[in-house]
């Protein structure tokens, strides 16, 4: 297992506090095997309306159109067709955070305008951490550095 981190520029103190609470509450629920879903409104409460606009909120018709287009294209074109490119869908983003091969360890300031999100990987090589990057960006922060800190046991 590796301890990894993202360092990011802190633009808003209030948003940093929101992110810190989200990270700790989310990991606590993961540790207790309580799956995060959008039906649990507490997760939405961490985000301001402006932040939620960064996600894709498809209607049933949007999903049907998406699936129809997906299956109408040859497999080699599905991941590159611009008509299928959307921001993260909120529910799938939460699910990706929940099922990710990592444990969120901390989110804290390390300088006056710099913070660090630390996480432990459960395997190496491990799956994508795009959901973690999205989390930091959603709260309005700019990632400056991503690194592997130490190898454990």
Helices and strands as residue ranges (DSSP letters): E 2-9, H 13-31, G 44-46, H 49-52, H 60-72, H 75-78, G 82-84, H 90-99, E 102-111, E 114-121, H 130-138, E 142-151
